[in-house]
Amino acid sequence: MSHNTPLSPRPLHHLSDVQRRVLTTRQLSEHGVTASVAAERSRAGGPWQQILPGVHLLHPGPATSEERLLAALLYTASRGQGADGSAPGGGEPHGEAMITGLAALAMHHFSSAPPLASLDRIDVLVPRTRRLRATGFVRFVRAGTLPGPQYVAGVPTAPVARALADAVARLTDAVLVRRLLTESVRHGHCEATAVVAELNSARLLSRPHVVDAVDALLAEGRAIAEGRLYDMVRGNHLPEPLWNVELRLPGGPALGGVDAYWREQAVAVEIDTRAPRQNQEVWRGGFGHKREHLERLGITVVRVTPKKLRETPEEQAAVVRTALIAAADRDPASYVVVLPR
């Protein structure tokens, strides 16, 4: 039997090209190739090669990036097979595992991430309960709760925010960390708050180079969100507000800054681009206190998030329009001084 002989009795037509080139020992046996034959073909100089323990590459040349990704997932699934040979994860061919870290960011088309072919390691996200050891080019990241994977070119891949946190955990290059984080919001991969929440969960916000990168990330996220707010107001023909102002009581303390303010209707809009670094409840309490203070003065505060501005700008415009119309039926608000911020 040559290496070109069909692997009967189970045909391969249901597999993709890359799946036909990367198979586990168990999968090969299902196609009529015994473990001993697979081992013989995978010897040095043979037509095949064992790319990872129990995972075979069915050609002699270097593995492509796609083949390495598939091999990493197949190896992970094969190490956790149950007594019936099934992989964990509800029948999924790769179990619960998904690609994360820099490899995932490359798959999400991050220009600042190294190309897949240049990576010495591929990080695979698995449940914390899995007993797995890193081997070859596969490295494992464990989590108590796994996010739902996103399928990129058919490969289960961690969402961008989670992949960023897993990548940053292993990076010491401050410039690269900053580039990755700012690209995540600049190119619309995810919101800044989602990234910071993942970094906070991973306990990475105590690292100085990460804190500096987060400052740049939040500034980038705010600038983008402000642009979306301008577009929302003008694109939906709302009255022009005073932009980016600070409210004060006459001769009194500052009440806080808002991103848009309609003086006659006493309606303010604040973009929530900030995220907790230590304690989410403390941060939310601070925001809630300011909002309650303004509303006691008769000022309606509309809170919008960058995600809502991006995904549902018409709905957010309707909320603001409703607040502006309702102002006619309210008691006049307290007089406040409006200053540029």
N, C-alpha and C positions, 0 to 999 in steps of 0.2 A: 504493500500500500504506500503510495507516494504522498507527499504533503498536499498534493492537488486532488487527491481522491475525495469524493463527497463523503461527508460524515453521516452516513446513514446509520440506523434506520430513521432517525428523526430529521426531517429536512430543515434547511436553514433559511428558506425563503421568507419566513416571518420576521427575521432579524434584519436590523439595519446593517450597512456595510461595516461600521465600526464594531457592532456587536458580533459580527461574524469573525472578526479578527482578534477579539479578546474574549476568552471563555475560561471558566473555572474548570478544575479537574472533574467536578461533579457534572457540569454541563457537557463536557466532552464525553463522559461515560454515557450520558443520555443519547449521544449521537453515535454510539458504538465504538468509541475510542477508550480503551482501558487506561488505568493510571500508569501502568508500566509502559505502554506504548507512548503515552503523552510524555513521560519522563525521558524515554529514549529519544524522541524527536526534539526535546528541549535541551539536549546536551550541547556543549560548546561545539560550534560549527554545524549544528543541525538546522533543519528548516524552520523550527520553532524556537521559542525561548520562554523561560519562566520569568515573567516580569516582576511578580510578587509571589510569595508562598501560596501555592494552590491556584495561581492565575497565570494563564499561558497566552502569549502573543503569537499568533499563527503566521508569522513571517519573520525572517531573520534580521531585518533592518531596524533602525532606531524607532522607538514608539513615537507616534504623533501625540500632540497635546490631548486630543479627544480620547486616544487609547489610554493615556495615563489617567485621565479622569475616570473613565469607565473601569479601569483596573483597580483604582483606589476604592471605588464604591463596591465592586464585586468582592474584593478582598475583605472589606469591612463586613459585608453581609455574610460572606462564607464563614467568617470567624464566629458569628453568633447564631449559627443554625441550630434549630431545635432538634429534638430526637427524631422528628419526621423529615429532617433536612430542610425545613422551611426557614426563610429568613424572618427575623422579627420585623414588625411594622405593618401588620394588617394586610399581608399579601403583596406589598410593594416589592418589586424585584430587587431594590437596593435597601430594603428595610426602612428604618427611620433616618438613615444617614443622609447627609447633604454636604456639598462642597462649601467651604467657608474661607475666611481670611483673604489673602491676596489673590488666590486662584479665583475665588468667587467674584472679587472686584474686577479682575480681568474679564471674566465672563459677562459681567454687567457693563462692559465697555468703558471702564475708567481709563482715560488716557494717561493718568499719572501712575497707574499700577504697572508693575513689570509685566511683560507679555508672558503668557502661560508657558511657552517653551523654555523660558529662561529660569523658571522657578525650580529650585532644588527640592522643595517640599510642597506637597499638596495637603492642605488642612481639611480634615473631614470632621464635621460636627456630629456627635453621637450622644445618646443619653448617658448620664453619669453612671448608671448601673452597668454599662457594658464594660467587660474586662478585656481590654485590647492594649496591645503594645505597638508602639511605632515601629515600622519596618520599612526598609528601602526609602522610597520618596514619600511615604504616607505618614502623616502625623495627625494625632487625634486631639480634638478639642471637646471637652465634656460639658454638659449642661444639665441642670435639673429639669428644666422645661424647654423643649425645643420649639422654635417658631415653625410656622407652616412654610414649607419650601416654595420657592419660585422656580419654575422650570425654564431654564435657558437652554435653547437648542436641545430640549429633551432631558437635560441633566438637572437633578434636584439641587438647587442652589440656595444658600441662606439669603434672606432679604438683605438689602444693602446696609441698613443700620447695624444689623447683627454682624455681618461680614466685616464691616469697618472696625467694630469693637474687637473682634477676634484678630484682625490684622494689627491694629494699634497695640494690642497687648504684647506683641512680639517685636515691635519696632522701636528702635532708639534713635532713628534718623528724624530729627525734629522737622526738617524741611519736607521730607516725604509725608510725615503725619499731617502737617499743615495742608499740603497740596491735596491729599486724599480727602480730608474733611471738607475743605472749601469746595472741591469739585462735586461732592455729594449734593450740595444745595445749588451750586451754580448751574449744574447741568440737569437739575430737576429729578435726581435719583430718589431723594427723600427729603423730609423736613429736618431742620436743624434740631428741633426738640426731640425727635425720634433718635437721632444720633447721640445727643447728650444723655438721654435716658439710658441708652445701651452702655455708654461709657461709664455712667454712674453705677449701673448695675454690676458692671465688671470691675468696679473699684479702681478705675484708671484716672480719676480726676485729681488724685494727689500727686501725679507726676507733672513736674513743671512744664516740660515740653508739650504735654497733652493739654494742660490748662491754657498755654499760649495759643495752641491750635484751636481750642474751643472758642477763645475770644474772637479769633479771626472768623471762625465758622458762624458764630452768632451775629457778627457784624455783617457778614455776607448774606445770611438769612434775613436779617432786618432790611437791608437795602432791597433785596428782591421782593419781600413782602410789601414794602412801601410802594414799590413800583406797581405791584398788583392792585393795591388800594387805590392809587391814582387812576389806573385803568378802569377799576370797578365804578368809581364815582363818575368819571367822564363818559365811559361807555354806556352807562345806564341813565345818563342825563339827570343826575342828581344835582341839586344846587352846589355851587362851589363853596367848600368850607375854608376855614383857616387851617393851614397845614402845620403840623409839628409844633405845637404851642404848649406853654406852661400856664396853668391856671393858678391864681392866687386870690385870697380874700383881700379886699382893700386894706392896706396897712397891716396885713396879717401874714401868716405863714403860707408857704407854697402848698398847693393842694395836689400837685403832681402833674406830669406831662401827659398829653394825649396826642394821638397821631392826626386826628382831624376834629375840628370843632365848629359846629354851626351855632353862632352866637345868639341869633334871634330865637332859635328853637331850643337852645340849651341842650344840644345833643352832642355827645362826644363819642368818638370811635378810638379804641385802643387795640393795637395789634399785639397779640401774645406770641412773641418769638422767643421769649426767654424760657429757660429750662432749669430745673433744680440741680444744684451741684452737691448738696448735702442732704437736704430734707425737703421733700416735695410739699408736705403739709405746711411747713413754715413759709415757703415761698407763696403758696396759694393763699395763706392767711394774710400776707402782706398785700397782695393784690385785692383780696376781698375787702380789707379794711379801707383802702383808698376808694374803691368803688362805692362802698356804703357811705363814706363821707361825702362824696360828690352827689350821690342820690339824695342824701338828706338835705342838700342845698337845692334840690329840684333839678339837678342835671341828670339826664338819662345817659347811661354809659353802655355802649354796644361793644362787646368784646368779640373780636374775630381772630381766627388763627390763620397762619400761612396756608395750611392745608385747605381750609374752607375757601380762602381767597383764590386758590388755584383750581379747586375742583368744582365749587358751586358759587361763583361770583354773583350770578343773578339772584340767587337766594339771599346772599348777604346784602345785596343792594335793596332787596325787598324789605329786609328787616330794618335797614336804616331809613328807608322811605316811610315805613310805618311809624317809626319813632318820630320822624319830622312832622308827619301829619298829626300824630297824637298830641304834639306840643300845644296845639291850639286849644285843646280841652283841659290842659293842666293849669294849675296856678303858676304865676310867673316865678321863675327861678331866682334865687339870690344873686345879687350882682357880684360878678367876679372880674378880676383884672386878667386880661389875656396878653401874654408876652411871648415873643419868639423863643424857641427852645434851642 
